[in-house]
């Protein structure tokens, strides 16, 4: 890498935050009669398809909490459990309190000493090129940086492919336990990425922090 980026834009769910650990813990407390890990995985799997339906105009615009409530109801029906409004509110709110991976706070602290660090939550970006363009190039503009001065950091290769298609650099971070079982996650990344890191500490090492 000839020159370092100025801005690091981080995907959050999965890359920085352990959504499975956080949501399965909330499910275990709230709906103890189900397999909490599988319930959380099934719920998370509905996120991108729900966003895609909104972007395609199949359903009207909904806030994220509303979409999460809708997909929660679908998963509850799949598992044959009834979840009242109070428990549903608690579970939806749990997405705002997801813990970071063990290396996240330490790695981000190191990276902030040298780079501008921001969050770019873009779970659905790879689904529509136009959505990707608005998110990625819009972020570069807000940061007063050229696209090639921004590096997208994610554990989802599709997000990085979309970012790179709009001129951003890309760093893949391994999160083999994002879905709880290494066999459920492809952490091979792509040779087209600028960086492939084991975790955020390794990313900081490679960026000279």
C-alpha atoms as one frame of an Amber mdcrd trajectory, in Angstrom:
protein
   0.000   0.000   0.000   1.729   3.162  -1.224   0.085   5.766   1.001  -2.109
   5.125   4.043  -5.787   6.115   4.041  -7.037   9.107   6.015 -10.409   7.651
   7.054 -11.341   4.165   8.246 -15.055   3.399   7.832 -16.150   0.392   9.861
 -19.009  -1.982   9.324 -20.493  -2.555  12.772 -22.551  -5.757  13.047 -20.125
  -8.641  12.876 -16.958  -6.624  12.306 -16.810  -4.526  15.475 -19.748  -5.942
  17.432 -20.557  -9.555  18.314 -24.220  -9.535  17.312 -24.664 -13.280  17.909
 -23.336 -13.126  21.465 -25.412 -10.075  22.322 -28.684 -11.126  20.728 -28.544
 -14.758  21.812 -27.984 -13.592  25.408 -31.045 -11.333  25.166 -33.086 -14.161
  23.657 -31.987 -16.559  26.417 -33.208 -14.096  29.050 -36.445 -13.245  27.272
 -37.508 -16.443  25.499 -35.811 -19.197  27.532 -37.829 -21.975  25.920 -35.997
 -21.704  22.551 -32.466 -22.417  21.334 -31.184 -18.869  21.783 -28.300 -19.122
  19.326 -30.403 -20.566  16.521 -33.186 -18.059  17.189 -30.664 -15.199  16.925
 -29.167 -16.592  13.692 -32.584 -16.990  12.088 -33.512 -13.445  13.102 -30.279
 -11.972  11.735 -30.684 -13.877   8.469 -33.934 -12.002   7.804 -32.321  -8.552
   7.998 -30.947  -8.205   4.462 -34.023  -9.682   2.731 -36.247  -7.278   4.681
 -34.134  -4.279   3.662 -34.119  -5.525   0.067 -37.931  -5.570   0.015 -38.008
  -1.947   1.154 -35.396  -0.882  -1.402 -37.241  -2.694  -4.182 -40.491  -0.918
  -3.296 -42.260  -4.137  -2.366 -43.133  -2.667   1.034 -43.224   0.912   2.257
 -40.355   2.571   4.044 -39.926   1.314   7.596 -37.558   2.306  10.352 -35.021
  -0.311  11.370 -36.740  -0.997  14.683 -40.001  -1.641  12.838 -38.305  -4.028
  10.431 -36.640  -5.836  13.313 -40.023  -6.144  15.039 -41.562  -7.570  11.855
 -38.824 -10.153  11.387 -38.900 -10.982  15.104 -42.566 -11.899  14.728 -41.686
 -14.146  11.776 -38.991 -15.960  13.738 -41.227 -16.331  16.785 -43.857 -17.956
  14.563 -41.211 -20.266  13.091 -40.221 -21.380  16.605 -43.834 -21.640  17.747
 -43.552 -19.119  20.586 -45.637 -16.100  21.506 -43.750 -12.906  22.353 -45.748
 -10.090  23.941 -45.106  -6.410  23.230 -42.865  -5.838  26.257 -40.596  -8.752
  25.429 -40.535  -7.775  21.761 -39.503  -4.224  22.656 -36.725  -5.577  24.867
 -35.405  -7.842  22.115 -35.490  -5.165  19.413 -33.667  -2.767  21.734 -30.976
  -5.406  22.298 -29.605  -4.630  18.833 -28.522  -1.246  20.236 -26.549  -2.827
  23.060 -24.478  -5.439  21.250 -21.056  -5.971  22.859 -17.846  -5.516  20.913
 -15.460  -8.333  20.140 -12.646  -8.664  22.728 -10.144  -6.885  20.474 -12.486
  -4.124  19.257 -12.026  -1.450  21.928  -8.264  -1.918  22.061  -7.882  -1.984
  18.279 -10.097   1.044  17.692  -8.247   3.008  20.368  -4.967   2.360  18.581
  -6.386   3.203  15.154  -7.951   6.477  16.352  -4.501   7.806  17.224  -3.614
   7.964  13.539  -6.838   7.864  11.524 -10.304   9.356  11.456 -12.502   6.410
  12.449 -16.237   6.277  11.780 -19.048   3.738  11.505 -20.739   2.885   8.230
 -23.509   0.406   8.941 -24.230  -0.989   5.528 -25.635  -4.458   5.856 -27.731
  -4.047   2.713 -25.312  -2.037   0.586 -24.225  -4.961  -1.583 -27.820  -5.588
  -2.659 -28.180  -2.430  -4.712 -25.389  -0.605  -6.493 -27.200   2.695  -6.245
 -27.532   2.286  -2.482 -23.812   1.561  -2.294 -23.000   4.676  -4.276 -25.020
   6.910  -1.942 -23.480   5.408   1.197 -19.836   5.187   0.174 -19.397   8.322
  -1.912 -21.605  10.257   0.475 -19.351   9.271   3.345 -16.237  10.393   1.462
 -17.866  13.762   0.840 -18.863  14.205   4.465 -15.297  13.455   5.548 -13.911
  15.862   2.914 -11.809  13.029   1.565 -11.327  11.507  -1.841 -12.753   7.978
  -2.164  -9.230   6.544  -2.351  -8.439   8.196   1.004 -11.187   6.148   2.689
 -10.735   2.511   3.655 -13.794   0.374   4.303 -13.193  -2.161   7.079 -15.546
  -5.136   7.189 -15.818  -8.857   7.724 -18.259  -9.209   4.816 -16.553  -9.433
   1.441 -19.648  -8.255  -0.450 -19.505  -4.926   1.395 -15.839  -4.539   0.546
 -16.427  -5.394  -3.114 -19.100  -2.689  -3.296 -16.876  -0.136  -1.565 -13.946
  -0.891  -3.863 -16.164  -0.551  -6.943 -16.635   3.103  -5.973 -12.969   3.798
  -5.465 -12.566   3.122  -1.748  -9.865   0.897  -0.347 -10.781  -2.250   1.537
  -9.636  -4.152   4.611 -11.053  -7.566   5.461 -11.188  -8.562   9.142 -11.599
 -12.215  10.083 -14.498 -12.991  12.422 -14.740 -16.787  12.234 -17.288 -16.995
  15.055 -19.663 -14.320  13.762 -22.344 -16.978  13.201 -21.172 -19.157  16.101
 -19.615 -21.923  13.999 -16.538 -21.366  11.793 -18.121 -23.568   9.122 -20.921
 -21.002   8.744 -18.549 -18.150   7.843 -16.220 -17.707   4.872 -13.211 -15.749
   6.156 -11.053 -16.188   3.082 -11.576 -12.590   1.967 -10.263 -11.616  -1.465
  -6.804 -10.953  -2.909  -8.246  -7.678  -4.225  -8.410  -6.249  -0.692  -5.652
  -3.901   0.415  -5.403  -5.604   3.812  -6.429  -8.940   5.299  -6.339  -8.856
   9.116  -6.915 -11.482  11.795  -8.586  -8.902  14.067  -8.466  -5.161  14.797
  -5.168  -5.426  16.633  -3.641  -7.020  13.548  -5.206  -4.268  11.410  -3.601
  -1.651  13.662  -0.249  -3.428  13.362  -0.461  -3.490   9.565  -1.377   0.202
   9.459   1.543   1.133  11.673  -0.418   2.139  14.774
